Amino acid sequence: MRNYINDIEKFIERNLNYLIVMILTTVLVGFLLSLFILLSSIVYIDDNFSFFMGELSILFSLCIIPYICFKKFIYKKLRFSEKVVNLITWIIVAILGSLIWLDFETSLHFMVIAISEEILFREIYYQYLLKDDERNKHHVISAMFLVSFVFAIILHINDNFLINILVRFPFGLLLFVIRNKINLKSAILFHWLYDVIITLGV
């Protein structure tokens, strides 16, 4: 147990700069999202346009821009672990299936959030922290904890702190377990399904 704790401490010390990069990127992502939403509200045409621009804002600020920036400037070995065509097929099936319970816009919105957050946290940040060191069990667990902490506390900083610690932090860890035991696609679908169920329960 002592060796395990020492290994985690060394991992955190070694990756402190990486943790700072993740925190700053997450803050920047929140700023970009707010900026995109503000711009789309200024250029308001109708409700459909606003919805479409809102969803694009989420995808660009949480997923596409961070992926391009990390791939080009921060971690050039970053790779997308899923086959994109397969992922898109499952997303379409999930959204169509959800129309039984939800309207299309709500279902699509939750899917965009799930895709964006899973790619940023369970793909980009996770690979960045591990740097191809996925064989060391202690490093994998440490990376899962650090990224889940940033997911729960920094991304959701405007939400209730207690809910972030008691719900979002363990939820982030569960999504990592799903990603690692099955695949990223399953983590995205589980994240989306969780949001759908929470909405239906309200």
N, C-alpha and C positions, 0 to 999 in steps of 0.2 A: 504494500500500500504506500509506504514511504517513497519507494522508487517511482511509483506511478505519479504521486504528487510532485516530486522533483522534476519528472519528465514534462508534466503539464506546465510547471513554472518556467522551465527552460524554453518550452515552446512559445509561451506568451511573451517572455522577454525577447526571444529571437524575432517574433512577429509583431512587436509593438508598433513599428513603423507601418506594417501592413494594416494593422487595426486602425491606426490613425487615417490611412488612406481610405479604408472602408467607411469610417465615420464621416469624413469630409465628403466622400462621394455620395453618401446617403443624404447628407444635408443639401448638397448641390442638386441632387435628384429632386428633392422636395421643392427647392427653389424653382427649378426648371418646370416642374409640373404646375406650380402656382402661376408662373409666367405664361405658360402655354394656355392655361385655362383663362387667365385674364385676357390674353390676346384674342382667344376665340369668342369671349363674351363681348369684346369691343367690335368684332366683325360679325355680330349676330345677324343671321339671315332668317332662319326659322328654327324650330325645335329639333328637327331632324339633323340639320347642319350642326347645331350646338352639341347634340349627342355624339355625332360622328367625330367632331373635332375633339371632344372630351376624351373619347376612347383612344384616338390617335395620340393625344397628349400623354396619356398614361403609357402607351406602348413606347413612344419615342423617349420620354424622360426616364422611365424606369428600366427599359430593356435595350432598345436599339442604340441610343447614344452611349450609355455605359459600356455596352459590348464593343462598339467600335473604338471608344477611347482606351479601354483596357487592352484590346487586341493590338492597337497601333502603338500605344505609348507606355503601358504599364506592364502587361504580361503577354508577350507576343505568342507564347505557346498555348494561349487560351483556345479551347476547341468546344464546339457544341456537341454534346454527347448523344443527342437524339437525331434520328432521320426526320428531317423537316416535313416531308410529304406524309409520313406515317403519323406524325404529331398533329398535323393539320386535319387529317382524316378523323382522328379520334376527337378532336375539338369540335368539328362539325357535327359528328354523331352525338356528342354530349349535349351540345346546345339544342339540337333538334329534339332530343329526348326530353330535355328539361321544359320544353314548351307545354308539356302536360300540366306543369305546376306554375310556371312563371311566364311572364311576357318575354318576348324576344330581347328587348332592350336590357332588361334586368339580367337575364341569363348571359348575354354577350358581355355586359359590363363586368360581371363576376369572373368570366373567363379571361377577359383582358387583364384584370387585376391579378388573377392566379398565374397566368403566363408571365407577366412582367415581374412579379415578385419572386417567383420560383427561378426564373432565369437569372435575375440579379443576385439573389441570395444563395440559392442552392446550386447554382452553376458558376457564375462569374466569381463571386467572393470566395466560394469554397475552393475552386481550382487555384485561385490566386494565393490563398493561404497555404494550401498543401504543396503547391509547386511540385507536382508529380511524386509526392511522398505519401501516397495512399496506402502503402503497405504497413506503415507504422500505426498500430491501433490507437496508441495514446495521442498521436498527432491528429488522427481523424476525429477522435472524440473532442479534443481541444478545439479544433477548427469548427466542429458542429456547435459547440457551446459559444464560442466567440461570435460566429455569424448569427446564431439565434438571438444572442444578446443585442446585437446591432439591429436585427429585424424587429425585436420586441420593443426596445427602448428608444432607439434613434428614429427609425422609420415611423413609429406610432407615437412620437413624442407628444402630440397634441391630445392623445387619449389618456384615460385613467391609468396612472402608474401601477396601481395594484392589479388591474386587469392585465396590463402588459406583462407583469412578472408572473402572475398566477395562470394566465391563459395563453397569451401569445408566445411567451418564451418556451413553455413545454410543447405548444403546437409547432413552433419552429423546429424543435428537436424531433418531433414525430415526423414532420415532413422530410427531414434528413434521413431518418430511418427508412422511410418509404423510398426515397430517391436511391439510397445505397443498396437496399435489399431487392428492389424491383427496378425502377428507372425514373428518370425525370418526368416523363409523361404521366406516370402514375401519381407522382407528387403534385403535378399541376391539376390533374383531375380530382384528386382528393381535396386539395385546397379549394377548388371551385365548388365541389359538392358540399364542403363544410360551410362556405359562404351562403350557398343556396338554402341549406337546411336551417341555418341561423335566421335567415330572412323569413322562411316559411314559419318558423317558430315564433316570430315576433307578432 
